[in-house]
Amino acid sequence: MKKIVSHTSISMLLFYLIAQFLPVLIISAAPKNLQTEASIYGTIISFSLGAVAMLLLNRKSNIKNSLTSSPSLPLKSVFYWGIVVGIPLVLLTQYFANIIEILVLGLPIDSTNTQNILLIVESYPIYMIIVSIMGPIMEEFVFRKVIFGFLYDITGGIGAAVISSLTFAFMHFDGHILLYSAMSFVFCFLYSKTKNIATPIITHIAMNTLVMLVTFF
C-alpha cells in the first residue's frame, strides 16, 4: 500500500479528492450560523493545501511516460506558449464552443458553475485565490499531468485529450460539456507541445484571472 501511495500520480489524485471533500467535513463541524463561512474558508484552506502539495510532489515526480521523458522547451518558450499562444487559443476555442452550444445544442449562454462562483467572489473576494490560482494548479496536475499523461502512450494524444477533457468537463457538474472540453483540449495541446505542465497552468491561471478582472473591474 505504501508503495502505491508513494507514486506521484496516486498521491496527486488523493490530494485532489481530499481537497474536494475536506470542506464538507469542515461544514459539518461548524455551527449552523457559520456554515457559509466554513464552506468558503474551508475550501480556500483545502484547495491551497492541495495545490501546494502537488507542486511539492511534482518536484520529485516519478511519473514516467512519453511526455515526462521528453525534454521541456526552454522557460522562455513555456511562457510564450502559455501566454502569447495559450490565452488567444483558449478564447477562440471558447467562442466557437459557445456558439455551437447556443445555436445547435440550445444551451444558455451563461454557465451556472461560473455564475455561482462569481456570486461567491462578489461576497468573499478572497475566494478569488481559489478560482484564479489554486483551482487551476490542481486541475492541471490531475487532468493533464496525471490523466492525460497516463493515457498518452495508451490511446495516443488525441484519445488521451478526449478522455481527460470529458472527465474535466463532467467534474465541473455543469451542462456546458463542450465548452469545458474544448478548453481542456487546448490545455492538453499546450502540455504536449512544450512537455512542461507549467504551460497549461500559466494559461489556465491567466484565463480565470482575466474572467475575474473583466467581471469585477
Secondary structure, 3 states (H helix, E strand, C coil): CHHHHCCHHHHHHHHHHHHHHHHHHHHHHCCHHHHHHHHHHHHHHHHHHHHHHHHHHHHCCCCCCHHHHCCCCCHHHHHHHHHHHHHHHHHHHHHHHHHHHHHCCCCCCCCHHHHHHHHHHHHCHHHHHHHHHHHHHHHHHHHHHHHHHHHHHHHHHHHHHHHHHHHHHHCCCCCCHHHHHHHHHHHHHHHHHHCCCHHHHHHHHHHHHHHHHHHHC
